[in-house]
Amino acid sequence: MSLPLLLTCGPLEISFSRQHDRIAHAIRFRDQADCFMQSVEGNDLDDWPASPAFRDLHRESRPGDRQVILLVGMAGTSHWSASFEIDPRQATIAADVACRLHQSPGPLGSRYDASSAAWSVTQQLAVAKNPDHTAMAVLNVDHVSGKLLHSARGLQIVPALDPANDRYPQTVQWRYRLTGWPAPQNPSAG
């Protein structure tokens, strides 16, 4: 698939682009030039990059105008995969990320530069608004699979690890959903 790839999702846009040997992604409000979430990528020397090391992308169309972006890659001895389901009717971007571990992991998760937006953050939820407050994005991290951290460096989605499970190989998975508001209006509704 040729990159960059840009997909619209209600008041949001998500783009996928090549950044050195990785595929990065960024999310912005459609009415703004700057991204409010930009994946922080590592390099080919990082066994445990700040974000999953995606190298290949495949796009699938689904019923209801949905698009699914499938990503795979590798760093060190670990294999990464993800699906990003973009549903413009619901204005949602749902991410399901996994890492197949062959050894005890270093830092693991998805990190975003989120410095271009003001965020309100808890351990599971973050809210960003566009500058004129006509749209917002709500980031919700699945509480079973991980938690959300916020710092001057940005947002980090950290998967829940079972410290008692030291058997390898094992797969660690984390899920999160970004919803844009206002959601698109359905012209056929009431």
Phi, psi and chi 1 to 4 in degrees:
 res  aa     phi    psi   chi1   chi2   chi3   chi4
   1 MET       -  136.2  161.4  123.3  -40.1      -
   2 SER   -80.7  142.2   67.7      -      -      -
   3 LEU  -118.6  150.8  -63.9  174.0      -      -
   4 PRO   -78.4  157.8   25.3  -29.8      -      -
   5 LEU  -123.2  128.3  172.2   63.7      -      -
   6 LEU  -122.3  127.5  178.6   68.4      -      -
   7 LEU  -126.9  136.9  -61.2  166.0      -      -
   8 THR   -94.8  141.2  -59.7      -      -      -
   9 CYS  -145.8   86.7 -174.8      -      -      -
  10 GLY    61.6 -129.8      -      -      -      -
  11 PRO   -79.7    2.8   29.7  -34.7      -      -
  12 LEU  -109.9  156.7  -51.9  176.0      -      -
  13 GLU  -130.3  138.3  -82.9 -176.4   -9.6      -
  14 ILE  -118.6  134.9 -177.0  168.6      -      -
  15 SER  -124.8  146.9   61.9      -      -      -
  16 PHE  -120.4  131.2  -64.7   87.6      -      -
  17 SER  -145.6  157.2   60.7      -      -      -
  18 ARG   -80.5  131.7 -171.2  145.3  -50.9  -87.5
  19 GLN  -129.8   97.9 -167.8  175.3   81.5      -
  20 HIS    60.0 -119.0  -52.9  -67.8      -      -
  21 ASP   -97.2   11.2   68.5  -26.5      -      -
  22 ARG  -118.3  164.0  -53.1  -68.7  163.9   92.2
  23 ILE  -108.7  115.5  -63.8  174.3      -      -
  24 ALA   -96.2  161.9      -      -      -      -
  25 HIS  -137.4  152.4   60.9  -79.1      -      -
  26 ALA  -142.5  149.5      -      -      -      -
  27 ILE  -129.0  136.4  -57.0  165.4      -      -
  28 ARG  -142.4  161.7   69.6  178.4 -172.3   91.2
  29 PHE   -74.6  138.8  -69.0  107.4      -      -
  30 ARG   -60.3  -27.9  -72.8  174.4   45.4 -163.7
  31 ASP   -89.7    8.5   65.3  -10.3      -      -
  32 GLN  -125.4  147.8  -59.2  -65.2  -48.8      -
  33 ALA   -79.8  -34.2      -      -      -      -
  34 ASP   -88.1  144.3  -66.6  -29.6      -      -
  35 CYS   -77.7  142.7  -64.1      -      -      -
  36 PHE   -98.7  -10.1   64.3   87.8      -      -
  37 MET  -140.7  119.9  -72.6  177.2   69.6      -
  38 GLN  -128.1  121.8  169.1   70.1   52.2      -
  39 SER   -60.7  139.3   61.1      -      -      -
  40 VAL   -94.8  116.0  175.8      -      -      -
  41 GLU   -98.9  155.2  -58.1  -59.0  -38.4      -
  42 GLY   -96.6 -157.6      -      -      -      -
  43 ASN  -133.0 -178.6   61.4   48.5      -      -
  44 ASP   -69.8   -5.7   61.4  -10.2      -      -
  45 LEU   -95.9  -10.4  -59.4  176.7      -      -
  46 ASP   -84.3  119.2  -66.3  -29.5      -      -
  47 ASP   -75.5  -30.5  -75.0  -13.0      -      -
  48 TRP  -128.7   77.8  -58.6  105.6      -      -
  49 PRO   -68.2  162.4   24.2  -31.6      -      -
  50 ALA   -60.5  -33.6      -      -      -      -
  51 SER  -129.0  158.7  -70.0      -      -      -
  52 PRO   -53.5  143.9  -29.0   37.7      -      -
  53 ALA   -88.3   81.9      -      -      -      -
  54 PHE   -86.7  135.0  -60.2  130.0      -      -
  55 ARG  -124.6  -22.6  -63.5  179.1 -169.5 -128.6
  56 ASP  -126.6  144.4  -65.5  -51.6      -      -
  57 LEU  -132.0  139.2  179.5  147.1      -      -
  58 HIS  -133.2  139.4  177.7   73.9      -      -
  59 ARG  -114.9  133.1  176.9 -178.5 -179.8 -179.9
  60 GLU  -126.4  139.2  -68.4 -175.6    6.1      -
  61 SER   -93.4  139.6  -64.9      -      -      -
  62 ARG  -125.1  164.3  -59.2  -80.8  171.8   92.4
  63 PRO   -57.4  153.9  -22.9   32.1      -      -
  64 GLY    76.1   26.8      -      -      -      -
  65 ASP    66.5   11.9  -63.2  -33.5      -      -
  66 ARG   -76.6  147.7  -67.8  177.6  -59.6  137.1
  67 GLN  -123.9  141.2  -60.7  -74.2  -45.3      -
  68 VAL  -121.1  126.5  176.5      -      -      -
  69 ILE  -104.9  121.0  -55.4  -58.0      -      -
  70 LEU  -106.7  132.3  -56.8  167.5      -      -
  71 LEU  -128.7  143.5  -60.3  147.3      -      -
  72 VAL  -139.6  158.5  -66.3      -      -      -
  73 GLY  -177.2 -175.8      -      -      -      -
  74 MET  -150.4  144.0 -175.4  175.2  176.1      -
  75 ALA  -143.9  133.9      -      -      -      -
  76 GLY    57.8 -127.5      -      -      -      -
  77 THR  -102.2    7.2   61.5      -      -      -
  78 SER  -101.1  142.9  -60.5      -      -      -
  79 HIS  -107.9  137.7  -67.9   83.1      -      -
  80 TRP  -116.3  146.6  -55.1   84.5      -      -
  81 SER  -147.6  157.1   64.4      -      -      -
  82 ALA  -158.8  153.8      -      -      -      -
  83 SER  -127.2  135.9   68.4      -      -      -
  84 PHE  -116.8  112.7  -75.8   82.0      -      -
  85 GLU   -99.3  118.3 -177.9  174.2  -14.6      -
  86 ILE  -103.6  116.8  -66.3   91.7      -      -
  87 ASP  -118.0   95.3 -174.9  -16.6      -      -
  88 PRO   -65.7  -26.8   16.4  -22.3      -      -
  89 ARG   -67.9  -34.4  -68.5 -176.9 -178.5  179.8
  90 GLN   -99.9   -3.4  -61.8  -64.0  -42.3      -
  91 ALA    56.3   43.5      -      -      -      -
  92 THR  -123.6  146.8   59.0      -      -      -
  93 ILE  -123.1  111.3  -59.9  167.5      -      -
  94 ALA  -106.8  124.0      -      -      -      -
  95 ALA  -110.1  136.8      -      -      -      -
  96 ASP  -131.3  111.0 -170.6  -20.8      -      -
  97 VAL  -117.9  143.5 -175.7      -      -      -
  98 ALA  -142.2  151.4      -      -      -      -
  99 CYS  -133.0  125.4 -177.8      -      -      -
 100 ARG   -90.3  111.1 -178.1   72.9  169.7  159.9
 101 LEU   -94.0  140.0  -56.7  169.8      -      -
 102 HIS  -115.0    0.0  -66.1  -85.8      -      -
 103 GLN  -157.9  169.8   64.0 -172.2   37.5      -
 104 SER   -57.7  130.2  179.9      -      -      -
 105 PRO   -79.3  154.0   29.8  -35.1      -      -
 106 GLY   -84.0 -154.9      -      -      -      -
 107 PRO   -58.1  132.0  -19.2   28.5      -      -
 108 LEU  -132.7  138.8 -165.3   56.6      -      -
 109 GLY   148.2 -166.4      -      -      -      -
 110 SER  -121.6  121.3  -61.6      -      -      -
 111 ARG  -113.9  140.7 -165.7  167.4   72.5 -168.0
 112 TYR  -128.1  137.2  -67.9   92.6      -      -
 113 ASP   -75.4  118.6  175.1   -7.4      -      -
 114 ALA  -127.0   28.7      -      -      -      -
 115 SER   -75.5  -14.6   59.4      -      -      -
 116 SER   -87.2    5.3   68.7      -      -      -
 117 ALA  -134.3  152.8      -      -      -      -
 118 ALA   -87.3  126.5      -      -      -      -
 119 TRP  -114.8  143.2  -71.2   89.0      -      -
 120 SER  -109.1  124.1  -60.3      -      -      -
 121 VAL  -133.2  137.7  180.0      -      -      -
 122 THR  -120.7 -170.5   69.5      -      -      -
 123 GLN   -71.4  -17.6  -80.3 -163.9  -12.1      -
 124 GLN  -123.2  -13.4  -55.2  -54.7  136.7      -
 125 LEU  -139.1  140.9 -169.4   71.7      -      -
 126 ALA  -138.7  142.5      -      -      -      -
 127 VAL  -127.3  130.8  177.7      -      -      -
 128 ALA  -124.2  143.8      -      -      -      -
 129 LYS  -119.4  149.5  -66.9 -178.1 -179.4  175.9
 130 ASN   -72.7  162.3   68.1  -12.2      -      -
 131 PRO   -56.7  -34.4  -27.5   35.9      -      -
 132 ASP   -94.3    9.5   62.1    1.1      -      -
 133 HIS    59.6   28.1  -62.0  -84.0      -      -
 134 THR   -93.6  -10.6   57.9      -      -      -
 135 ALA  -146.3  153.4      -      -      -      -
 136 MET  -144.1  163.1   70.0  176.9  175.1      -
 137 ALA  -125.9  133.8      -      -      -      -
 138 VAL  -113.9  118.7  177.8      -      -      -
 139 LEU   -99.7  121.6  175.0   64.5      -      -
 140 ASN  -121.8  120.7 -172.9  -13.9      -      -
 141 VAL   -97.1  128.3  176.7      -      -      -
 142 ASP   -56.1  119.3  175.5   67.8      -      -
 143 HIS   -66.4  -23.4   72.1  -78.1      -      -
 144 VAL   -77.4  -36.3  173.4      -      -      -
 145 SER   -94.9  -12.3   67.5      -      -      -
 146 GLY  -179.9 -172.7      -      -      -      -
 147 LYS  -142.5  167.8   65.4 -179.2  177.6 -179.2
 148 LEU  -112.6  131.1 -178.9   63.6      -      -
 149 LEU  -116.7  144.4  -57.5  176.5      -      -
 150 HIS  -130.0  132.0 -178.1 -115.2      -      -
 151 SER  -148.9 -178.3   69.6      -      -      -
 152 ALA   -61.5  -23.3      -      -      -      -
 153 ARG   -80.2  -10.5  -65.5  171.8   56.5 -179.1
 154 GLY   126.1 -153.1      -      -      -      -
 155 LEU  -105.0  142.3  -63.6  170.9      -      -
 156 GLN  -134.9  128.1 -175.0  170.4    7.9      -
 157 ILE   -99.2  116.4  -60.5  160.6      -      -
 158 VAL  -110.3  123.6  180.0      -      -      -
 159 PRO   -70.6  152.4   25.4  -31.6      -      -
 160 ALA   -78.0  124.1      -      -      -      -
 161 LEU  -110.3  143.3  -62.3  172.7      -      -
 162 ASP   -93.5  104.9  178.2    1.8      -      -
 163 PRO   -63.5  -20.2   17.4  -22.8      -      -
 164 ALA   -79.9  -16.0      -      -      -      -
 165 ASN   -93.1  100.3 -175.1   -1.5      -      -
 166 ASP  -112.8   23.6   60.4   -3.9      -      -
 167 ARG   -94.5  133.1  -62.1  177.8   65.7 -170.0
 168 TYR  -128.3  146.4  -62.1   95.4      -      -
 169 PRO   -78.2  156.7   22.7  -26.9      -      -
 170 GLN  -148.2  158.2   65.8  172.9  -80.7      -
 171 THR  -112.8  131.6  -59.0      -      -      -
 172 VAL  -110.9  136.5  175.4      -      -      -
 173 GLN  -133.0  144.6 -174.6  175.2   13.4      -
 174 TRP  -141.9  147.3   56.0  102.5      -      -
 175 ARG  -129.9  144.4  -64.8  179.7 -164.3   91.7
 176 TYR  -152.7  158.0   51.8  102.8      -      -
 177 ARG  -135.5  136.7  175.2 -178.5  -58.5  -90.1
 178 LEU  -116.0  125.0 -169.3   66.2      -      -
 179 THR  -119.2  130.2  -55.9      -      -      -
 180 GLY   -94.3  139.7      -      -      -      -
 181 TRP  -128.3  140.1  -61.2   97.9      -      -
 182 PRO   -73.4  146.6   26.7  -30.9      -      -
 183 ALA   -69.1  152.6      -      -      -      -
 184 PRO   -59.4  144.5    1.6   -0.4      -      -
 185 GLN   -80.7  140.7  -61.1  -60.3  -47.0      -
 186 ASN   -92.9  109.5 -176.9  -11.4      -      -
 187 PRO   -63.8  -20.8   16.1  -21.8      -      -
 188 SER   -88.9   -6.4   63.1      -      -      -
 189 ALA   -78.9  143.3      -      -      -      -
 190 GLY    10.7      -      -      -      -      -
